[in-house]
Structure formats: structure tokens, C-alpha cells
Amino acid sequence: MRTSEELFQQFHSSIKTKRGKDCLQHIKDVCDMLERNNVKITPASVGRECEIKWGWPRAPSIRNSQNIHMPYLNLSLELKS
């Protein structure tokens, strides 16, 4: 079984731009924080926390990223359940 860290590394290595890598790192950091605090992880909750802390990515950007961010979020949630 793959871990969420392995999943993160796979997605992270496929991103070409620094901003894209930073965006995925923000999403991972927020997901980890929400999990530690037993808060439900959704694109809205992740986007809200990212926007508060860094100003981006927002929830619509996360939902609209069908190649990286949403698949990472969905697969990460599956691994944690």
C-alpha cells in the first residue's frame, strides 16, 4: 500500500514549475494540519486554510485542477481512511 508521502512525491515530481510545486506543498501542509486537528478535509476547507496562510490556492483552483490537485486530495483521503 502506498503512503500519502509516496503519493505526494509522485505528484510533486511530475510538476514542472516552482509555483505548481509550491501549490501542491501548500495543499499537503494544510491536509496534514487538518488531519492532525480532526477536521474534515474537503477542497473548500483546504482552499480556505491555504488562502488564509499563503493567499493561494483557493478552493476553485484546487477543484479545477483535475490532473494534480484534486487527484492528490482524493487519493490522499482514500489512503487516510
Beta strands, then each sheet from edge to edge (+ up, - down):
end
